[in-house]
């Protein structure tokens, strides 16, 4: 299993989650952090752990009798001063947008 990747300017390319399916959202560390679990296009699952989050906006909307995983159209991290801004865009269901102090990408076992 690959080692976790810590977000930095140098590793930014490893944090592209295009064509990824959102499997779950969890609050961790007494609600301070957010973990987003994804299934990548090649079948591997990863967990994105965002540390010290704020300005969290989760907007996912499904029509009646519709379900399934939210599939990303675009995802990106951008530097905002000393913090990072993260967008996970999954039309037509919606998006997840947040700010954090840092992030780590863990490759799940299996």
N, C-alpha and C positions, 0 to 999 in steps of 0.2 A: 504494500500500500504506500503511495507517495506521501512524503512529509507534508504537513500543513504549510500553506503559503500565507505569509503575512502581507497585507496590502501596503504598497509603497509605490512611488513613481516608477521604479524599476520593474515591479511585478504586476503593474496595472493590466497588462495584456492577458494575464492568467485569470482575471476576474470577469471576463466577458461571458455572459450566460445567455447567449442568443440561442433560440430553439431549445430552451430548457423548460421542463414542466415543473411547476410549483407543487411539491408534495406536502409541505407543512410549514407552519409558522409557530414558533414557541418563544415565550418570554423566559429569560434566564437571569441568573445572578440577581435575584430579588426584583426583577423587572427592569433592571438597568440595561441589559443587553437583549438583542433579538437574534434568534437563529432561524434562518430560512433554509429549508431542505429542498433540493432540486434533483430531478432526473435529467441528465444530459442527453444529447441526441445519440450518443454512442452506448447508452444504457447504464453508464456509471451514475451513482448518486453522490452528491456532494452536499455539505452543509456550510452555508455562509454565516459566520458569526460576526455580527456588528456590535461593537463595544460602545457603551455609554451613548445610547441613542437618544435623539430628541426629534421634534417636528415629524413624528411618524404619521403617515397618511396611508391607510390601507383601504383601497376602494375596489372591491370586486363585486360585480353585479351579474347575476345569472337570470335569464328569462325563465318563466315557469316551465317545468319539465326539462330543464337543461342542467347539466352537471359536467363533471369531469375536471381534469387538471387545467389550470391556467397555463397557457403556453406563451413563452416570452417572444415578443417581436424585437425588443431591444432591451439591453441592460447596460448601465454605465455608472462608473464612479467618477466624480469630479472633485478636485481639490477646492475647498472653500475656506481660505485662511488656514487655520490650524486643524480644521475638520474636513470630513469627506461628505459629499452628498451622493446618495445611491438612488437610482431609478430602475425599477423592474416594470417594464411596460408590456402588458399582455392584452391587446385588444382582441375581441370586443369586451372582455370581462372587466378590464380596468387596469389598475396599476398599484404598485407599492413604492412609496417615496419616503426617504428618511435621511437624517443627518447622523453622523457618528464620529467618534474620536479615532476609530480604526476598525479593521476587519481582518478576519482570518478565514481561509477556505480550507475545509477539511474534506478529504476523500473518505467516504464511508466504507467500512469493511463489506466485503461480499461481492 
